[in-house]
Amino acid sequence: MATTYSKDEKAYLERIGNQMRELRTEANLSQEKLALECELDRTYIGSVERGERNISVINLRKIAKALKTKVPVLLNIEE
């Protein structure tokens, strides 16, 4: 069963996903390449970038490491 998020929660997840996408494209990585480096599925990366998933702290860390940045940079979004 899919989790239902409030409008505010969905917007928050989308902002995190947009930040992740921006950092990924700045690093010249495809979703597939990032997924391989993180040992995650490409579809997972895409769903996080679209704000469809509530990403875990462990996966945030994996993604930050692959992007050669820190978790706070991934979460550096306007509230």
C-alpha distance (Angstrom), angle and dihedral (degrees) to the residues before:
residue distance angle dihedral
M1 . . .
A2 3.81 . .
T3 3.78 119.2 .
T4 3.78 115.7 -114.4
Y5 3.79 115.9 -140.1
S6 3.78 128.8 -164.3
K7 3.80 117.4 -111.7
D8 3.83 89.6 -102.5
E9 3.82 93.1 49.0
K10 3.81 91.5 48.2
A11 3.81 90.7 50.7
Y12 3.81 90.0 50.4
L13 3.81 92.3 51.3
E14 3.81 89.5 47.8
R15 3.82 91.4 53.5
I16 3.80 90.4 51.9
G17 3.81 89.8 48.2
N18 3.80 91.8 49.4
Q19 3.81 90.8 51.0
M20 3.80 90.3 49.5
R21 3.82 91.8 48.8
E22 3.80 91.4 49.2
L23 3.81 92.6 51.2
R24 3.82 91.2 45.3
T25 3.80 93.2 51.9
E26 3.83 91.3 45.4
A27 3.81 86.7 54.9
N28 3.83 89.3 51.0
L29 3.79 91.9 -122.6
S30 3.78 125.9 143.5
Q31 3.78 118.9 -138.8
E32 3.79 87.5 -107.7
K33 3.82 94.3 52.4
L34 3.81 92.0 46.8
A35 3.80 90.5 48.5
L36 3.81 91.3 51.3
E37 3.80 91.9 50.1
C38 3.83 90.6 49.2
E39 3.81 95.4 41.6
L40 3.81 88.9 -122.6
D41 3.79 130.9 123.3
R42 3.81 119.1 -93.3
T43 3.79 90.1 -127.9
Y44 3.81 89.2 56.2
I45 3.82 90.9 54.8
G46 3.81 90.2 49.2
S47 3.78 93.8 48.9
V48 3.82 91.4 49.9
E49 3.80 90.6 49.6
R50 3.82 89.8 51.5
G51 3.80 91.2 50.3
E52 3.79 93.6 -114.3
R53 3.82 96.3 123.9
N54 3.77 135.6 56.7
I55 3.80 95.4 -135.0
S56 3.80 119.3 -141.7
V57 3.79 122.9 -120.5
I58 3.81 90.6 -116.9
N59 3.80 91.9 54.4
L60 3.82 90.7 46.2
R61 3.79 87.3 55.5
K62 3.82 92.8 48.7
I63 3.80 91.4 49.8
A64 3.81 93.9 45.7
K65 3.80 90.1 50.9
A66 3.82 92.0 49.8
L67 3.82 89.7 48.9
K68 3.83 89.3 48.8
T69 3.78 92.0 -121.2
K70 3.80 138.8 99.9
V71 3.81 130.2 -95.3
P72 3.84 93.1 -111.4
V73 3.82 88.7 59.5
L74 3.82 89.7 55.2
L75 3.80 88.8 50.6
N76 3.82 94.8 45.0
I77 3.79 96.0 118.1
E78 3.78 135.5 134.0
E79 3.80 113.3 -98.5
